[in-house]
Amino acid sequence: MAEPKDMWRCQMVNCGYVYDPDRGDKRHKIPAGTRFEDLPEDWKCPVCGATKKSFRPLSDEG
């Protein structure tokens, strides 16, 4: 699993999806190893459909 500094959490109410670059996003055909910064600008949360702007670094929560 990636380090918390490399993971991002969706800030939408009742979602909490965490993007882990080690896993990628199978639903949107994003391969494992893809950094959050390298996701397409039109990528959306696979759980709630929020945009990348709705995500915050997981490490900021500590």
Predicted model as a PDB file, atoms N, CA, C, CB and O in Angstrom, pLDDT in the B-factor column:
MODEL        1                                                                  
ATOM      1  N   MET A   1       0.851  -1.186   0.000  1.00 76.00           N  
ATOM      2  CA  MET A   1       0.000   0.000   0.000  1.00 76.00           C  
ATOM      3  C   MET A   1       0.889   1.238   0.000  1.00 76.00           C  
ATOM      4  CB  MET A   1      -0.964   0.004   1.228  1.00 76.00           C  
ATOM      5  O   MET A   1       1.956   1.249   0.612  1.00 76.00           O  
ATOM      6  N   ALA A   2       0.450   2.248  -0.672  1.00 86.00           N  
ATOM      7  CA  ALA A   2       1.203   3.503  -0.773  1.00 86.00           C  
ATOM      8  C   ALA A   2       1.296   4.199   0.580  1.00 86.00           C  
ATOM      9  CB  ALA A   2       0.549   4.440  -1.800  1.00 86.00           C  
ATOM     10  O   ALA A   2       0.515   3.925   1.492  1.00 86.00           O  
ATOM     11  N   GLU A   3       2.249   5.086   0.690  1.00 87.00           N  
ATOM     12  CA  GLU A   3       2.395   5.909   1.886  1.00 87.00           C  
ATOM     13  C   GLU A   3       1.248   6.918   1.939  1.00 87.00           C  
ATOM     14  CB  GLU A   3       3.774   6.635   1.901  1.00 87.00           C  
ATOM     15  O   GLU A   3       0.757   7.331   0.889  1.00 87.00           O  
ATOM     16  N   PRO A   4       0.807   7.327   3.140  1.00 82.00           N  
ATOM     17  CA  PRO A   4      -0.282   8.311   3.231  1.00 82.00           C  
ATOM     18  C   PRO A   4      -0.026   9.582   2.425  1.00 82.00           C  
ATOM     19  CB  PRO A   4      -0.510   8.681   4.673  1.00 82.00           C  
ATOM     20  O   PRO A   4      -0.975  10.185   1.925  1.00 82.00           O  
ATOM     21  N   LYS A   5       1.234  10.006   2.283  1.00 86.00           N  
ATOM     22  CA  LYS A   5       1.540  11.216   1.523  1.00 86.00           C  
ATOM     23  C   LYS A   5       1.202  11.079   0.050  1.00 86.00           C  
ATOM     24  CB  LYS A   5       2.996  11.566   1.674  1.00 86.00           C  
ATOM     25  O   LYS A   5       1.062  12.082  -0.650  1.00 86.00           O  
ATOM     26  N   ASP A   6       1.069   9.839  -0.433  1.00 90.00           N  
ATOM     27  CA  ASP A   6       0.760   9.593  -1.836  1.00 90.00           C  
ATOM     28  C   ASP A   6      -0.712   9.278  -2.076  1.00 90.00           C  
ATOM     29  CB  ASP A   6       1.604   8.464  -2.351  1.00 90.00           C  
ATOM     30  O   ASP A   6      -1.124   9.075  -3.218  1.00 90.00           O  
ATOM     31  N   MET A   7      -1.508   9.234  -1.008  1.00 92.00           N  
ATOM     32  CA  MET A   7      -2.916   8.869  -1.105  1.00 92.00           C  
ATOM     33  C   MET A   7      -3.799  10.104  -0.926  1.00 92.00           C  
ATOM     34  CB  MET A   7      -3.271   7.797  -0.056  1.00 92.00           C  
ATOM     35  O   MET A   7      -3.417  11.048  -0.236  1.00 92.00           O  
ATOM     36  N   TRP A   8      -4.975  10.094  -1.548  1.00 90.00           N  
ATOM     37  CA  TRP A   8      -5.893  11.234  -1.513  1.00 90.00           C  
ATOM     38  C   TRP A   8      -7.285  10.754  -1.122  1.00 90.00           C  
ATOM     39  CB  TRP A   8      -5.932  11.959  -2.887  1.00 90.00           C  
ATOM     40  O   TRP A   8      -7.725   9.706  -1.595  1.00 90.00           O  
ATOM     41  N   ARG A   9      -7.995  11.504  -0.260  1.00 94.00           N  
ATOM     42  CA  ARG A   9      -9.338  11.139   0.204  1.00 94.00           C  
ATOM     43  C   ARG A   9     -10.369  12.098  -0.369  1.00 94.00           C  
ATOM     44  CB  ARG A   9      -9.405  11.140   1.748  1.00 94.00           C  
ATOM     45  O   ARG A   9     -10.166  13.312  -0.389  1.00 94.00           O  
ATOM     46  N   CYS A  10     -11.475  11.536  -0.834  1.00 93.00           N  
ATOM     47  CA  CYS A  10     -12.593  12.336  -1.332  1.00 93.00           C  
ATOM     48  C   CYS A  10     -13.273  13.023  -0.157  1.00 93.00           C  
ATOM     49  CB  CYS A  10     -13.607  11.456  -2.120  1.00 93.00           C  
ATOM     50  O   CYS A  10     -13.589  12.379   0.844  1.00 93.00           O  
ATOM     51  N   GLN A  11     -13.498  14.320  -0.273  1.00 92.00           N  
ATOM     52  CA  GLN A  11     -14.070  15.112   0.816  1.00 92.00           C  
ATOM     53  C   GLN A  11     -15.594  15.235   0.750  1.00 92.00           C  
ATOM     54  CB  GLN A  11     -13.463  16.486   0.808  1.00 92.00           C  
ATOM     55  O   GLN A  11     -16.190  15.953   1.553  1.00 92.00           O  
ATOM     56  N   MET A  12     -16.222  14.549  -0.188  1.00 89.00           N  
ATOM     57  CA  MET A  12     -17.675  14.642  -0.300  1.00 89.00           C  
ATOM     58  C   MET A  12     -18.336  13.968   0.898  1.00 89.00           C  
ATOM     59  CB  MET A  12     -18.163  14.004  -1.617  1.00 89.00           C  
ATOM     60  O   MET A  12     -17.813  12.988   1.427  1.00 89.00           O  
ATOM     61  N   VAL A  13     -19.467  14.483   1.319  1.00 81.00           N  
ATOM     62  CA  VAL A  13     -20.196  13.946   2.464  1.00 81.00           C  
ATOM     63  C   VAL A  13     -20.533  12.478   2.216  1.00 81.00           C  
ATOM     64  CB  VAL A  13     -21.485  14.764   2.731  1.00 81.00           C  
ATOM     65  O   VAL A  13     -21.011  12.112   1.142  1.00 81.00           O  
ATOM     66  N   ASN A  14     -20.279  11.650   3.215  1.00 86.00           N  
ATOM     67  CA  ASN A  14     -20.606  10.219   3.198  1.00 86.00           C  
ATOM     68  C   ASN A  14     -19.844   9.416   2.153  1.00 86.00           C  
ATOM     69  CB  ASN A  14     -22.068  10.047   2.966  1.00 86.00           C  
ATOM     70  O   ASN A  14     -20.259   8.300   1.839  1.00 86.00           O  
ATOM     71  N   CYS A  15     -18.770   9.921   1.612  1.00 93.00           N  
ATOM     72  CA  CYS A  15     -18.018   9.146   0.625  1.00 93.00           C  
ATOM     73  C   CYS A  15     -16.758   8.580   1.275  1.00 93.00           C  
ATOM     74  CB  CYS A  15     -17.653  10.021  -0.609  1.00 93.00           C  
ATOM     75  O   CYS A  15     -16.727   7.413   1.664  1.00 93.00           O  
ATOM     76  N   GLY A  16     -15.724   9.406   1.390  1.00 92.00           N  
ATOM     77  CA  GLY A  16     -14.501   8.965   2.040  1.00 92.00           C  
ATOM     78  C   GLY A  16     -13.624   8.050   1.212  1.00 92.00           C  
ATOM     79  O   GLY A  16     -12.689   7.453   1.745  1.00 92.00           O  
ATOM     80  N   TYR A  17     -13.902   7.921  -0.098  1.00 96.00           N  
ATOM     81  CA  TYR A  17     -13.068   7.092  -0.962  1.00 96.00           C  
ATOM     82  C   TYR A  17     -11.626   7.585  -0.921  1.00 96.00           C  
ATOM     83  CB  TYR A  17     -13.603   7.101  -2.412  1.00 96.00           C  
ATOM     84  O   TYR A  17     -11.375   8.789  -0.981  1.00 96.00           O  
ATOM     85  N   VAL A  18     -10.682   6.656  -0.818  1.00 96.00           N  
ATOM     86  CA  VAL A  18      -9.264   6.999  -0.805  1.00 96.00           C  
ATOM     87  C   VAL A  18      -8.636   6.480  -2.091  1.00 96.00           C  
ATOM     88  CB  VAL A  18      -8.547   6.406   0.452  1.00 96.00           C  
ATOM     89  O   VAL A  18      -8.688   5.285  -2.381  1.00 96.00           O  
ATOM     90  N   TYR A  19      -8.039   7.393  -2.862  1.00 97.00           N  
ATOM     91  CA  TYR A  19      -7.322   6.988  -4.061  1.00 97.00           C  
ATOM     92  C   TYR A  19      -5.931   6.525  -3.656  1.00 97.00           C  
ATOM     93  CB  TYR A  19      -7.247   8.150  -5.095  1.00 97.00           C  
ATOM     94  O   TYR A  19      -5.152   7.292  -3.091  1.00 97.00           O  
ATOM     95  N   ASP A  20      -5.624   5.267  -3.949  1.00 96.00           N  
ATOM     96  CA  ASP A  20      -4.325   4.668  -3.648  1.00 96.00           C  
ATOM     97  C   ASP A  20      -3.617   4.414  -4.976  1.00 96.00           C  
ATOM     98  CB  ASP A  20      -4.479   3.335  -2.813  1.00 96.00           C  
ATOM     99  O   ASP A  20      -4.076   3.590  -5.768  1.00 96.00           O  
ATOM    100  N   PRO A  21      -2.505   5.107  -5.235  1.00 96.00           N  
ATOM    101  CA  PRO A  21      -1.823   4.928  -6.517  1.00 96.00           C  
ATOM    102  C   PRO A  21      -1.321   3.503  -6.740  1.00 96.00           C  
ATOM    103  CB  PRO A  21      -0.666   5.883  -6.612  1.00 96.00           C  
ATOM    104  O   PRO A  21      -1.137   3.094  -7.887  1.00 96.00           O  
ATOM    105  N   ASP A  22      -1.098   2.747  -5.680  1.00 97.00           N  
ATOM    106  CA  ASP A  22      -0.665   1.362  -5.834  1.00 97.00           C  
ATOM    107  C   ASP A  22      -1.774   0.484  -6.419  1.00 97.00           C  
ATOM    108  CB  ASP A  22      -0.213   0.804  -4.489  1.00 97.00           C  
ATOM    109  O   ASP A  22      -1.500  -0.571  -6.991  1.00 97.00           O  
ATOM    110  N   ARG A  23      -3.017   0.921  -6.273  1.00 96.00           N  
ATOM    111  CA  ARG A  23      -4.150   0.149  -6.781  1.00 96.00           C  
ATOM    112  C   ARG A  23      -4.725   0.721  -8.071  1.00 96.00           C  
ATOM    113  CB  ARG A  23      -5.232   0.084  -5.736  1.00 96.00           C  
ATOM    114  O   ARG A  23      -5.310  -0.014  -8.867  1.00 96.00           O  
ATOM    115  N   GLY A  24      -4.564   2.031  -8.284  1.00 97.00           N  
ATOM    116  CA  GLY A  24      -5.169   2.664  -9.451  1.00 97.00           C  
ATOM    117  C   GLY A  24      -6.686   2.711  -9.309  1.00 97.00           C  
ATOM    118  O   GLY A  24      -7.201   2.771  -8.192  1.00 97.00           O  
ATOM    119  N   ASP A  25      -7.398   2.683 -10.418  1.00 97.00           N  
ATOM    120  CA  ASP A  25      -8.859   2.736 -10.423  1.00 97.00           C  
ATOM    121  C   ASP A  25      -9.354   1.867 -11.576  1.00 97.00           C  
ATOM    122  CB  ASP A  25      -9.383   4.217 -10.557  1.00 97.00           C  
ATOM    123  O   ASP A  25      -9.443   2.318 -12.718  1.00 97.00           O  
ATOM    124  N   LYS A  26      -9.675   0.607 -11.256  1.00 95.00           N  
ATOM    125  CA  LYS A  26     -10.103  -0.340 -12.289  1.00 95.00           C  
ATOM    126  C   LYS A  26     -11.358   0.124 -13.017  1.00 95.00           C  
ATOM    127  CB  LYS A  26     -10.348  -1.705 -11.674  1.00 95.00           C  
ATOM    128  O   LYS A  26     -11.494  -0.088 -14.222  1.00 95.00           O  
ATOM    129  N   ARG A  27     -12.270   0.754 -12.295  1.00 94.00           N  
ATOM    130  CA  ARG A  27     -13.532   1.186 -12.903  1.00 94.00           C  
ATOM    131  C   ARG A  27     -13.297   2.152 -14.065  1.00 94.00           C  
ATOM    132  CB  ARG A  27     -14.425   1.847 -11.850  1.00 94.00           C  
ATOM    133  O   ARG A  27     -14.000   2.097 -15.074  1.00 94.00           O  
ATOM    134  N   HIS A  28     -12.308   3.035 -13.919  1.00 95.00           N  
ATOM    135  CA  HIS A  28     -12.008   4.017 -14.952  1.00 95.00           C  
ATOM    136  C   HIS A  28     -10.762   3.649 -15.760  1.00 95.00           C  
ATOM    137  CB  HIS A  28     -11.828   5.383 -14.325  1.00 95.00           C  
ATOM    138  O   HIS A  28     -10.208   4.478 -16.483  1.00 95.00           O  
ATOM    139  N   LYS A  29     -10.330   2.384 -15.624  1.00 96.00           N  
ATOM    140  CA  LYS A  29      -9.175   1.858 -16.370  1.00 96.00           C  
ATOM    141  C   LYS A  29      -7.889   2.652 -16.121  1.00 96.00           C  
ATOM    142  CB  LYS A  29      -9.482   1.856 -17.859  1.00 96.00           C  
ATOM    143  O   LYS A  29      -7.096   2.886 -17.033  1.00 96.00           O  
ATOM    144  N   ILE A  30      -7.704   3.062 -14.855  1.00 97.00           N  
ATOM    145  CA  ILE A  30      -6.476   3.740 -14.442  1.00 97.00           C  
ATOM    146  C   ILE A  30      -5.556   2.661 -13.874  1.00 97.00           C  
ATOM    147  CB  ILE A  30      -6.759   4.894 -13.380  1.00 97.00           C  
ATOM    148  O   ILE A  30      -5.898   2.038 -12.869  1.00 97.00           O  
ATOM    149  N   PRO A  31      -4.396   2.426 -14.495  1.00 98.00           N  
ATOM    150  CA  PRO A  31      -3.521   1.344 -14.037  1.00 98.00           C  
ATOM    151  C   PRO A  31      -2.869   1.621 -12.691  1.00 98.00           C  
ATOM    152  CB  PRO A  31      -2.454   1.091 -15.057  1.00 98.00           C  
ATOM    153  O   PRO A  31      -2.668   2.772 -12.303  1.00 98.00           O  
ATOM    154  N   ALA A  32      -2.544   0.547 -11.992  1.00 97.00           N  
ATOM    155  CA  ALA A  32      -1.800   0.651 -10.734  1.00 97.00           C  
ATOM    156  C   ALA A  32      -0.499   1.391 -11.008  1.00 97.00           C  
ATOM    157  CB  ALA A  32      -1.521  -0.761 -10.113  1.00 97.00           C  
ATOM    158  O   ALA A  32       0.109   1.231 -12.066  1.00 97.00           O  
ATOM    159  N   GLY A  33      -0.084   2.201 -10.043  1.00 97.00           N  
ATOM    160  CA  GLY A  33       1.145   2.973 -10.191  1.00 97.00           C  
ATOM    161  C   GLY A  33       0.917   4.385 -10.697  1.00 97.00           C  
ATOM    162  O   GLY A  33       1.870   5.155 -10.812  1.00 97.00           O  
ATOM    163  N   THR A  34      -0.331   4.745 -11.005  1.00 97.00           N  
ATOM    164  CA  THR A  34      -0.637   6.093 -11.498  1.00 97.00           C  
ATOM    165  C   THR A  34      -0.784   7.048 -10.319  1.00 97.00           C  
ATOM    166  CB  THR A  34      -1.932   6.091 -12.361  1.00 97.00           C  
ATOM    167  O   THR A  34      -1.653   6.866  -9.467  1.00 97.00           O  
ATOM    168  N   ARG A  35       0.073   8.068 -10.277  1.00 97.00           N  
ATOM    169  CA  ARG A  35      -0.020   9.069  -9.212  1.00 97.00           C  
ATOM    170  C   ARG A  35      -1.295   9.893  -9.380  1.00 97.00           C  
ATOM    171  CB  ARG A  35       1.227   9.993  -9.216  1.00 97.00           C  
ATOM    172  O   ARG A  35      -1.793  10.058 -10.494  1.00 97.00           O  
ATOM    173  N   PHE A  36      -1.815  10.405  -8.273  1.00 96.00           N  
ATOM    174  CA  PHE A  36      -3.024  11.234  -8.313  1.00 96.00           C  
ATOM    175  C   PHE A  36      -2.825  12.420  -9.249  1.00 96.00           C  
ATOM    176  CB  PHE A  36      -3.393  11.726  -6.899  1.00 96.00           C  
ATOM    177  O   PHE A  36      -3.730  12.778 -10.003  1.00 96.00           O  
ATOM    178  N   GLU A  37      -1.649  13.027  -9.202  1.00 96.00           N  
ATOM    179  CA  GLU A  37      -1.355  14.189 -10.035  1.00 96.00           C  
ATOM    180  C   GLU A  37      -1.405  13.857 -11.524  1.00 96.00           C  
ATOM    181  CB  GLU A  37       0.008  14.749  -9.680  1.00 96.00           C  
ATOM    182  O   GLU A  37      -1.619  14.738 -12.357  1.00 96.00           O  
ATOM    183  N   ASP A  38      -1.205  12.585 -11.851  1.00 97.00           N  
ATOM    184  CA  ASP A  38      -1.185  12.157 -13.249  1.00 97.00           C  
ATOM    185  C   ASP A  38      -2.536  11.674 -13.766  1.00 97.00           C  
ATOM    186  CB  ASP A  38      -0.179  11.070 -13.420  1.00 97.00           C  
ATOM    187  O   ASP A  38      -2.660  11.319 -14.938  1.00 97.00           O  
ATOM    188  N   LEU A  39      -3.547  11.659 -12.899  1.00 97.00           N  
ATOM    189  CA  LEU A  39      -4.886  11.281 -13.350  1.00 97.00           C  
ATOM    190  C   LEU A  39      -5.397  12.320 -14.343  1.00 97.00           C  
ATOM    191  CB  LEU A  39      -5.861  11.145 -12.146  1.00 97.00           C  
ATOM    192  O   LEU A  39      -5.050  13.495 -14.230  1.00 97.00           O  
ATOM    193  N   PRO A  40      -6.216  11.910 -15.316  1.00 97.00           N  
ATOM    194  CA  PRO A  40      -6.779  12.891 -16.254  1.00 97.00           C  
ATOM    195  C   PRO A  40      -7.590  13.940 -15.498  1.00 97.00           C  
ATOM    196  CB  PRO A  40      -7.666  12.189 -17.315  1.00 97.00           C  
ATOM    197  O   PRO A  40      -8.187  13.641 -14.463  1.00 97.00           O  
ATOM    198  N   GLU A  41      -7.612  15.158 -16.010  1.00 95.00           N  
ATOM    199  CA  GLU A  41      -8.348  16.243 -15.341  1.00 95.00           C  
ATOM    200  C   GLU A  41      -9.846  15.942 -15.237  1.00 95.00           C  
ATOM    201  CB  GLU A  41      -8.139  17.560 -16.093  1.00 95.00           C  
ATOM    202  O   GLU A  41     -10.516  16.458 -14.342  1.00 95.00           O  
ATOM    203  N   ASP A  42     -10.373  15.121 -16.135  1.00 96.00           N  
ATOM    204  CA  ASP A  42     -11.807  14.801 -16.087  1.00 96.00           C  
ATOM    205  C   ASP A  42     -12.105  13.538 -15.272  1.00 96.00           C  
ATOM    206  CB  ASP A  42     -12.345  14.629 -17.501  1.00 96.00           C  
ATOM    207  O   ASP A  42     -13.239  13.061 -15.270  1.00 96.00           O  
ATOM    208  N   TRP A  43     -11.095  12.989 -14.577  1.00 97.00           N  
ATOM    209  CA  TRP A  43     -11.298  11.816 -13.727  1.00 97.00           C  
ATOM    210  C   TRP A  43     -12.256  12.166 -12.595  1.00 97.00           C  
ATOM    211  CB  TRP A  43      -9.948  11.300 -13.160  1.00 97.00           C  
ATOM    212  O   TRP A  43     -12.236  13.287 -12.087  1.00 97.00           O  
ATOM    213  N   LYS A  44     -13.088  11.216 -12.202  1.00 96.00           N  
ATOM    214  CA  LYS A  44     -14.048  11.430 -11.117  1.00 96.00           C  
ATOM    215  C   LYS A  44     -13.965  10.281 -10.119  1.00 96.00           C  
ATOM    216  CB  LYS A  44     -15.488  11.561 -11.673  1.00 96.00           C  
ATOM    217  O   LYS A  44     -13.542   9.175 -10.456  1.00 96.00           O  
ATOM    218  N   CYS A  45     -14.370  10.559  -8.900  1.00 96.00           N  
ATOM    219  CA  CYS A  45     -14.412   9.555  -7.841  1.00 96.00           C  
ATOM    220  C   CYS A  45     -15.270   8.377  -8.299  1.00 96.00           C  
ATOM    221  CB  CYS A  45     -14.966  10.163  -6.519  1.00 96.00           C  
ATOM    222  O   CYS A  45     -16.394   8.585  -8.755  1.00 96.00           O  
ATOM    223  N   PRO A  46     -14.766   7.143  -8.189  1.00 95.00           N  
ATOM    224  CA  PRO A  46     -15.552   5.992  -8.632  1.00 95.00           C  
ATOM    225  C   PRO A  46     -16.738   5.679  -7.718  1.00 95.00           C  
ATOM    226  CB  PRO A  46     -14.664   4.783  -8.725  1.00 95.00           C  
ATOM    227  O   PRO A  46     -17.598   4.877  -8.080  1.00 95.00           O  
ATOM    228  N   VAL A  47     -16.793   6.297  -6.551  1.00 95.00           N  
ATOM    229  CA  VAL A  47     -17.897   6.046  -5.617  1.00 95.00           C  
ATOM    230  C   VAL A  47     -19.015   7.075  -5.781  1.00 95.00           C  
ATOM    231  CB  VAL A  47     -17.383   6.061  -4.171  1.00 95.00           C  
ATOM    232  O   VAL A  47     -20.182   6.713  -5.934  1.00 95.00           O  
ATOM    233  N   CYS A  48     -18.647   8.375  -5.748  1.00 95.00           N  
ATOM    234  CA  CYS A  48     -19.686   9.408  -5.738  1.00 95.00           C  
ATOM    235  C   CYS A  48     -19.670  10.324  -6.961  1.00 95.00           C  
ATOM    236  CB  CYS A  48     -19.543  10.241  -4.507  1.00 95.00           C  
ATOM    237  O   CYS A  48     -20.583  11.130  -7.137  1.00 95.00           O  
ATOM    238  N   GLY A  49     -18.637  10.211  -7.816  1.00 95.00           N  
ATOM    239  CA  GLY A  49     -18.582  11.029  -9.020  1.00 95.00           C  
ATOM    240  C   GLY A  49     -18.003  12.418  -8.822  1.00 95.00           C  
ATOM    241  O   GLY A  49     -18.086  13.251  -9.725  1.00 95.00           O  
ATOM    242  N   ALA A  50     -17.415  12.688  -7.653  1.00 95.00           N  
ATOM    243  CA  ALA A  50     -16.819  14.002  -7.398  1.00 95.00           C  
ATOM    244  C   ALA A  50     -15.579  14.206  -8.269  1.00 95.00           C  
ATOM    245  CB  ALA A  50     -16.453  14.151  -5.902  1.00 95.00           C  
ATOM    246  O   ALA A  50     -14.917  13.243  -8.657  1.00 95.00           O  
ATOM    247  N   THR A  51     -15.272  15.470  -8.572  1.00 95.00           N  
ATOM    248  CA  THR A  51     -14.102  15.789  -9.385  1.00 95.00           C  
ATOM    249  C   THR A  51     -12.825  15.736  -8.537  1.00 95.00           C  
ATOM    250  CB  THR A  51     -14.261  17.180 -10.032  1.00 95.00           C  
ATOM    251  O   THR A  51     -12.885  15.626  -7.313  1.00 95.00           O  
ATOM    252  N   LYS A  52     -11.675  15.817  -9.207  1.00 95.00           N  
ATOM    253  CA  LYS A  52     -10.390  15.800  -8.508  1.00 95.00           C  
ATOM    254  C   LYS A  52     -10.275  16.936  -7.492  1.00 95.00           C  
ATOM    255  CB  LYS A  52      -9.250  15.890  -9.511  1.00 95.00           C  
ATOM    256  O   LYS A  52      -9.576  16.795  -6.489  1.00 95.00           O  
ATOM    257  N   LYS A  53     -10.945  18.048  -7.737  1.00 94.00           N  
ATOM    258  CA  LYS A  53     -10.873  19.194  -6.824  1.00 94.00           C  
ATOM    259  C   LYS A  53     -11.496  18.886  -5.463  1.00 94.00           C  
ATOM    260  CB  LYS A  53     -11.567  20.399  -7.444  1.00 94.00           C  
ATOM    261  O   LYS A  53     -11.255  19.610  -4.497  1.00 94.00           O  
ATOM    262  N   SER A  54     -12.296  17.819  -5.377  1.00 95.00           N  
ATOM    263  CA  SER A  54     -12.943  17.438  -4.127  1.00 95.00           C  
ATOM    264  C   SER A  54     -12.052  16.559  -3.261  1.00 95.00           C  
ATOM    265  CB  SER A  54     -14.241  16.723  -4.414  1.00 95.00           C  
ATOM    266  O   SER A  54     -12.467  16.144  -2.179  1.00 95.00           O  
ATOM    267  N   PHE A  55     -10.845  16.268  -3.713  1.00 95.00           N  
ATOM    268  CA  PHE A  55      -9.930  15.405  -2.979  1.00 95.00           C  
ATOM    269  C   PHE A  55      -8.878  16.217  -2.241  1.00 95.00           C  
ATOM    270  CB  PHE A  55      -9.260  14.420  -3.924  1.00 95.00           C  
ATOM    271  O   PHE A  55      -8.443  17.271  -2.705  1.00 95.00           O  
ATOM    272  N   ARG A  56      -8.480  15.709  -1.088  1.00 95.00           N  
ATOM    273  CA  ARG A  56      -7.426  16.322  -0.293  1.00 95.00           C  
ATOM    274  C   ARG A  56      -6.407  15.238   0.045  1.00 95.00           C  
ATOM    275  CB  ARG A  56      -8.001  16.991   1.007  1.00 95.00           C  
ATOM    276  O   ARG A  56      -6.764  14.066   0.164  1.00 95.00           O  
ATOM    277  N   PRO A  57      -5.136  15.625   0.200  1.00 94.00           N  
ATOM    278  CA  PRO A  57      -4.112  14.631   0.563  1.00 94.00           C  
ATOM    279  C   PRO A  57      -4.440  13.956   1.889  1.00 94.00           C  
ATOM    280  CB  PRO A  57      -2.726  15.291   0.644  1.00 94.00           C  
ATOM    281  O   PRO A  57      -4.812  14.627   2.852  1.00 94.00           O  
ATOM    282  N   LEU A  58      -4.308  12.657   1.942  1.00 88.00           N  
ATOM    283  CA  LEU A  58      -4.572  11.905   3.160  1.00 88.00           C  
ATOM    284  C   LEU A  58      -3.617  12.338   4.265  1.00 88.00           C  
ATOM    285  CB  LEU A  58      -4.447  10.397   2.903  1.00 88.00           C  
ATOM    286  O   LEU A  58      -3.994  12.347   5.437  1.00 88.00           O  
ATOM    287  N   SER A  59      -2.403  12.691   3.913  1.00 83.00           N  
ATOM    288  CA  SER A  59      -1.404  13.086   4.913  1.00 83.00           C  
ATOM    289  C   SER A  59      -1.783  14.373   5.638  1.00 83.00           C  
ATOM    290  CB  SER A  59      -0.048  13.257   4.253  1.00 83.00           C  
ATOM    291  O   SER A  59      -1.279  14.626   6.732  1.00 83.00           O  
ATOM    292  N   ASP A  60      -2.655  15.187   5.059  1.00 75.00           N  
ATOM    293  CA  ASP A  60      -3.101  16.436   5.697  1.00 75.00           C  
ATOM    294  C   ASP A  60      -4.037  16.169   6.870  1.00 75.00           C  
ATOM    295  CB  ASP A  60      -3.800  17.333   4.674  1.00 75.00           C  
ATOM    296  O   ASP A  60      -4.298  17.063   7.675  1.00 75.00           O  
ATOM    297  N   GLU A  61      -4.543  14.940   6.967  1.00 65.00           N  
ATOM    298  CA  GLU A  61      -5.509  14.612   8.020  1.00 65.00           C  
ATOM    299  C   GLU A  61      -4.830  14.252   9.339  1.00 65.00           C  
ATOM    300  CB  GLU A  61      -6.393  13.462   7.573  1.00 65.00           C  
ATOM    301  O   GLU A  61      -5.477  14.227  10.386  1.00 65.00           O  
ATOM    302  N   GLY A  62      -3.528  13.974   9.288  1.00 55.00           N  
ATOM    303  CA  GLY A  62      -2.798  13.517  10.481  1.00 55.00           C  
ATOM    304  C   GLY A  62      -2.613  14.596  11.454  1.00 55.00           C  
ATOM    305  O   GLY A  62      -2.019  14.379  12.511  1.00 55.00           O  
TER     306      GLY A  62                                                      
ENDMDL                                                                          
END                                                                             
